[in-house]
């Protein structure tokens, strides 16, 4: 009896020591809420440039450019009409549902797909000089929207009524009503009239917030307010010294934060806005790194649900997707 009691107390003492020793993890308890949790990293993509999220299902769409890094110029690498691009479809957890979900529009293959947006039951995809449009239910049902003199469509965003897309080379933004399609979905686009807005130098990512348009510059590294009437030049907001080559942009729903991806820095930044204003008295925005992808951080998706923020960000050359929750 005495030996049994002694064994019990020895085991008890060891357990106390184990649970109280710093640095020893027993995996018996959940992490505290303020403990930083790293991103989920998905690999195996082919030069992913953009991510779009379907708000109805949470499914993610990834544009794969399939870059040939042996080519010399950036234009050849990222804007080539090489007919080997494709779109991947993932579920909301990042599990691949179809790696090559969409590869062509009719008989015309995708080349270098970049920024995307889900509008209703359609996926809009920037593919060099054209906008490819796919049915979410059946990607073989695809359409093309062509803009005169367009050279390099880069990103696209929509409020459900209008669509805005950036043309990097021409430094313009095209605005049009969400096109109406024939009931048979035979590819006929009706009433696709658009207006041209003035973009910043080498315009890249674009977003909407409180009925205002914002875009980023790959050249200056600044964020710009866009004139919706198309009469005034894009207005810089004074962040050029903070960043190098901005690619993507998104606002938090309450307007207290802006997220931007910097292609050259290989990072995703969060800008905390004092008083939820871009310009506030006696206060400056705070800039923090929230994700370091290593290199070529591109156009990401941003969503807020049930108090949780989810960012899905591509890193082009490593061929990786980062899923980060804040």
C-alpha positions as CSV (number, residue, x, y, z in Angstrom):
1,X,0.0,0.0,0.0
2,X,2.8,2.3,1.0
3,X,4.7,1.6,-2.3
4,X,1.6,2.2,-4.3
5,X,1.0,5.6,-2.6
6,X,4.6,6.6,-3.2
7,X,4.3,5.7,-6.9
8,X,1.2,7.9,-7.2
9,X,2.9,10.9,-5.7
10,X,6.0,10.4,-7.9
11,X,3.8,10.4,-11.0
12,X,1.8,13.4,-9.7
13,X,5.1,15.4,-9.2
14,X,6.3,14.6,-12.7
15,X,3.0,15.8,-14.2
16,X,3.2,19.0,-12.2
17,X,6.8,19.6,-13.4
18,X,5.9,18.8,-17.0
19,X,3.0,21.3,-17.1
20,X,4.8,24.1,-15.3
21,X,8.1,24.0,-17.2
22,X,8.5,26.9,-19.6
23,X,8.9,26.1,-23.3
24,X,7.4,22.6,-22.9
25,X,4.3,22.1,-25.1
26,X,1.9,19.4,-24.2
27,X,-0.7,20.2,-26.9
28,X,-3.4,19.8,-24.2
29,X,-4.7,23.4,-24.4
30,X,-5.8,25.7,-27.2
31,X,-3.6,28.7,-28.1
32,X,-4.6,31.9,-26.4
33,X,-6.5,34.4,-28.6
34,X,-3.7,36.9,-28.9
35,X,-1.1,34.3,-29.9
36,X,-0.1,34.9,-33.5
37,X,-0.9,32.1,-35.9
38,X,1.0,31.8,-39.1
39,X,-0.6,31.6,-42.6
40,X,-1.7,28.4,-44.3
41,X,0.6,28.0,-47.3
42,X,-0.5,26.2,-50.5
43,X,2.1,25.4,-53.2
44,X,2.0,23.9,-56.7
45,X,0.5,26.8,-58.6
46,X,1.9,28.2,-61.9
47,X,2.8,31.9,-61.3
48,X,-0.4,32.8,-59.5
49,X,-1.2,36.5,-59.9
50,X,-4.7,37.1,-58.6
51,X,-7.2,35.6,-56.2
52,X,-11.0,36.2,-56.2
53,X,-13.6,34.9,-53.8
54,X,-17.2,33.9,-54.5
55,X,-19.2,35.5,-51.6
56,X,-22.0,33.0,-52.1
57,X,-19.9,29.9,-51.5
58,X,-16.6,31.0,-50.3
59,X,-14.9,29.3,-53.2
60,X,-11.6,30.8,-54.3
61,X,-10.4,31.3,-57.9
62,X,-6.7,31.6,-58.7
63,X,-5.3,33.0,-61.9
64,X,-2.2,31.1,-63.2
65,X,0.0,33.0,-65.7
66,X,2.5,30.1,-66.2
67,X,5.5,32.5,-66.5
68,X,8.6,31.5,-68.5
69,X,11.4,33.1,-66.5
70,X,13.9,32.4,-69.2
71,X,12.4,35.3,-71.2
72,X,14.2,38.6,-70.9
73,X,11.6,41.4,-70.5
74,X,8.9,41.8,-68.0
75,X,6.4,42.3,-70.9
76,X,7.4,38.9,-72.3
77,X,7.1,37.2,-68.9
78,X,3.9,38.7,-67.5
79,X,2.0,39.9,-70.6
80,X,2.8,37.3,-73.3
81,X,0.0,35.9,-75.4
82,X,1.4,32.5,-74.9
83,X,-1.9,30.7,-74.6
84,X,-1.0,28.6,-71.6
85,X,-2.7,30.4,-68.7
86,X,-5.6,28.9,-66.6
87,X,-7.8,29.4,-63.6
88,X,-7.9,27.1,-60.6
89,X,-10.9,26.7,-58.3
90,X,-10.5,26.0,-54.6
91,X,-13.0,25.6,-51.8
92,X,-13.0,28.1,-48.9
93,X,-10.4,26.1,-46.9
94,X,-7.9,26.1,-49.8
95,X,-8.6,22.5,-51.0
96,X,-8.2,22.3,-54.8
97,X,-11.5,21.4,-56.5
98,X,-10.2,21.8,-60.0
99,X,-6.6,22.9,-60.8
100,X,-7.5,23.8,-64.4
101,X,-11.1,24.8,-63.9
102,X,-11.0,27.2,-66.9
103,X,-8.4,27.2,-69.6
104,X,-10.1,28.9,-72.6
105,X,-12.8,31.1,-73.9
106,X,-14.5,29.0,-76.6
107,X,-11.6,27.9,-78.7
108,X,-9.2,30.7,-77.6
109,X,-6.9,29.7,-74.7
110,X,-6.2,32.0,-71.8
111,X,-2.7,33.6,-71.9
112,X,-1.7,35.6,-68.8
113,X,-4.8,35.9,-66.5
114,X,-4.4,38.4,-63.6
115,X,-6.9,40.3,-61.5
116,X,-10.4,38.8,-61.2
117,X,-13.8,39.5,-59.6
118,X,-17.0,37.5,-59.0
119,X,-20.1,39.4,-60.1
120,X,-23.3,37.4,-59.6
121,X,-22.9,34.1,-61.2
122,X,-20.0,35.2,-63.4
123,X,-16.2,35.4,-63.0
124,X,-14.5,38.3,-64.7
125,X,-10.9,37.8,-65.6
126,X,-8.3,40.3,-66.9
127,X,-6.3,38.6,-69.7
128,X,-4.0,41.0,-71.4
129,X,-6.0,43.1,-73.9
130,X,-9.4,41.4,-73.1
131,X,-11.8,40.6,-70.3
132,X,-12.7,36.9,-70.1
133,X,-16.0,36.1,-68.5
134,X,-16.9,32.6,-67.2
135,X,-20.0,31.1,-65.8
136,X,-19.4,29.9,-62.3
137,X,-21.7,26.9,-62.9
138,X,-20.2,25.9,-66.3
139,X,-16.9,27.5,-67.2
140,X,-17.2,26.2,-70.8
141,X,-19.8,29.0,-71.1
142,X,-17.4,31.8,-71.6
143,X,-17.5,35.3,-73.2
144,X,-15.1,38.0,-74.2
145,X,-15.4,41.7,-73.5
146,X,-13.0,43.8,-75.6
147,X,-12.1,47.4,-75.0
148,X,-10.8,49.5,-77.9
149,X,-7.0,50.3,-77.7
150,X,-6.7,48.2,-74.5
151,X,-3.2,46.9,-74.0
152,X,-2.8,45.4,-70.5
153,X,-5.9,44.8,-68.3
154,X,-4.6,44.1,-64.8
155,X,-7.3,44.2,-62.1
156,X,-11.1,44.4,-61.9
157,X,-13.6,45.3,-59.2
158,X,-17.4,45.7,-59.1
159,X,-20.1,47.0,-56.8
160,X,-22.7,44.8,-58.6
161,X,-23.9,47.6,-60.8
162,X,-20.7,48.8,-62.5
163,X,-17.4,47.2,-63.3
164,X,-14.1,49.0,-63.1
165,X,-10.9,47.6,-64.7
166,X,-7.4,48.9,-64.9
167,X,-5.2,49.2,-68.0
168,X,-1.6,49.4,-66.8
169,X,0.1,50.5,-70.0
170,X,-2.4,53.1,-71.0
171,X,-2.8,54.2,-67.3
172,X,-6.5,54.3,-67.6
173,X,-9.5,52.8,-65.8
174,X,-12.6,51.6,-67.7
175,X,-16.0,51.9,-66.2
176,X,-19.1,50.2,-67.5
177,X,-22.5,48.9,-66.4
178,X,-22.6,45.2,-65.6
179,X,-23.3,43.9,-69.1
180,X,-26.6,42.3,-70.0
181,X,-26.4,38.9,-71.7
182,X,-28.9,37.2,-73.9
183,X,-31.0,34.6,-72.1
184,X,-29.4,31.8,-74.1
185,X,-25.9,32.9,-72.9
186,X,-24.5,32.6,-76.4
187,X,-21.8,35.2,-75.8
188,X,-23.6,38.3,-77.1
189,X,-22.9,41.2,-74.9
190,X,-25.5,44.0,-75.1
191,X,-25.1,47.6,-74.0
192,X,-21.4,47.3,-73.2
193,X,-20.8,51.0,-73.2
194,X,-18.0,52.3,-71.0
195,X,-16.4,55.5,-69.9
196,X,-12.7,56.1,-69.4
197,X,-11.2,57.4,-66.1
198,X,-7.7,58.7,-65.5
199,X,-5.5,56.3,-63.6
200,X,-2.2,56.8,-61.7
201,X,1.2,56.0,-63.3
202,X,1.4,52.3,-64.2
203,X,-2.0,51.6,-62.5
204,X,-2.3,48.2,-61.0
205,X,-4.8,47.1,-58.3
206,X,-8.2,48.8,-57.8
207,X,-10.9,48.7,-55.1
208,X,-14.1,50.5,-54.0
209,X,-15.0,52.0,-50.6
210,X,-17.9,54.1,-49.6
211,X,-18.8,54.9,-53.3
212,X,-15.2,56.0,-54.0
213,X,-12.6,54.5,-56.3
214,X,-9.0,53.8,-55.2
215,X,-6.2,52.4,-57.2
216,X,-2.5,51.8,-56.6
217,X,0.6,52.5,-58.7
218,X,3.3,50.0,-59.5
219,X,5.6,52.8,-60.4
220,X,5.3,55.3,-57.5
221,X,4.2,53.0,-54.8
222,X,1.3,55.3,-53.8
223,X,-2.4,54.9,-53.3
224,X,-4.7,57.2,-55.4
225,X,-8.2,58.5,-55.3
226,X,-9.8,58.3,-58.7
227,X,-12.2,60.9,-60.2
228,X,-15.4,59.1,-61.1
229,X,-16.2,61.7,-63.7
230,X,-13.0,61.1,-65.6
231,X,-12.1,64.7,-65.7
232,X,-9.4,65.1,-63.0
233,X,-6.1,63.3,-62.7
234,X,-5.8,60.6,-60.0
235,X,-4.9,62.2,-56.6
236,X,-2.0,60.6,-54.6
237,X,-2.6,60.1,-50.9
238,X,1.0,60.4,-49.8
239,X,2.1,56.8,-49.2
240,X,4.9,56.8,-51.8
241,X,7.7,56.8,-49.3
242,X,6.3,53.8,-47.5
243,X,6.1,51.3,-50.4
244,X,7.9,50.3,-53.6
245,X,5.7,48.7,-56.2
246,X,2.1,48.3,-55.1
247,X,0.0,45.5,-56.7
248,X,-3.3,44.9,-54.8
249,X,-5.5,46.9,-52.5
250,X,-8.5,46.4,-50.2
251,X,-10.3,48.4,-47.4
252,X,-11.8,46.9,-44.3
253,X,-15.5,47.2,-44.1
254,X,-15.5,49.9,-41.5
255,X,-12.8,51.9,-43.3
256,X,-10.3,51.7,-40.4
257,X,-7.7,49.7,-42.3
258,X,-6.3,49.5,-45.8
259,X,-4.4,46.4,-47.0
260,X,-1.9,46.7,-49.9
261,X,0.5,44.2,-51.4
262,X,4.0,45.3,-52.5
263,X,5.3,43.2,-55.4
264,X,9.0,44.2,-55.0
265,X,9.0,44.1,-51.2
266,X,7.3,40.7,-51.2
267,X,5.0,41.8,-48.4
268,X,1.4,42.5,-47.5
269,X,0.9,45.6,-45.4
270,X,-1.9,46.9,-43.2
271,X,-2.4,50.7,-42.9
272,X,-4.3,51.6,-39.7
273,X,-6.2,54.8,-40.2
274,X,-6.6,57.2,-37.2
275,X,-10.3,58.2,-36.9
276,X,-11.0,56.0,-39.9
277,X,-9.7,58.8,-42.2
278,X,-7.0,58.9,-44.8
279,X,-6.1,62.4,-43.5
280,X,-6.6,62.9,-39.8
281,X,-5.6,65.8,-37.6
282,X,-2.6,65.3,-35.3
283,X,-2.3,61.7,-36.2
284,X,-0.5,59.6,-38.8
285,X,-1.5,56.2,-40.3
286,X,0.4,53.3,-38.9
287,X,1.9,50.9,-41.4
288,X,2.5,47.2,-40.4
289,X,3.6,44.1,-42.2
290,X,1.0,41.4,-41.8
291,X,2.4,38.9,-44.2
292,X,5.9,38.2,-45.7
293,X,5.6,36.0,-48.8
294,X,9.3,36.5,-49.7
295,X,8.8,37.9,-53.2
296,X,6.3,39.0,-55.8
297,X,3.3,39.5,-53.6
298,X,0.4,40.2,-56.0
299,X,-3.4,40.8,-56.1
300,X,-5.2,39.2,-53.1
301,X,-8.7,38.6,-52.0
302,X,-10.1,40.2,-48.8
303,X,-13.2,39.1,-46.9
304,X,-14.8,39.7,-43.5
305,X,-17.3,37.2,-41.9
306,X,-18.5,36.8,-38.4
307,X,-15.8,39.0,-37.0
308,X,-13.0,37.2,-38.8
309,X,-10.9,38.7,-41.6
310,X,-9.5,36.3,-44.2
311,X,-6.9,37.4,-46.8
312,X,-5.8,35.0,-49.6
313,X,-2.6,36.3,-51.2
314,X,-0.6,34.9,-54.1
315,X,3.2,35.0,-54.5
316,X,4.0,34.7,-58.2
317,X,7.5,33.2,-58.7
318,X,7.4,30.7,-55.8
319,X,4.0,29.6,-57.0
320,X,2.3,29.8,-53.6
321,X,-0.9,30.9,-52.1
322,X,-1.0,32.3,-48.5
323,X,-4.2,32.1,-46.5
324,X,-4.1,34.5,-43.5
325,X,-6.7,35.1,-40.8
326,X,-6.7,38.2,-38.6
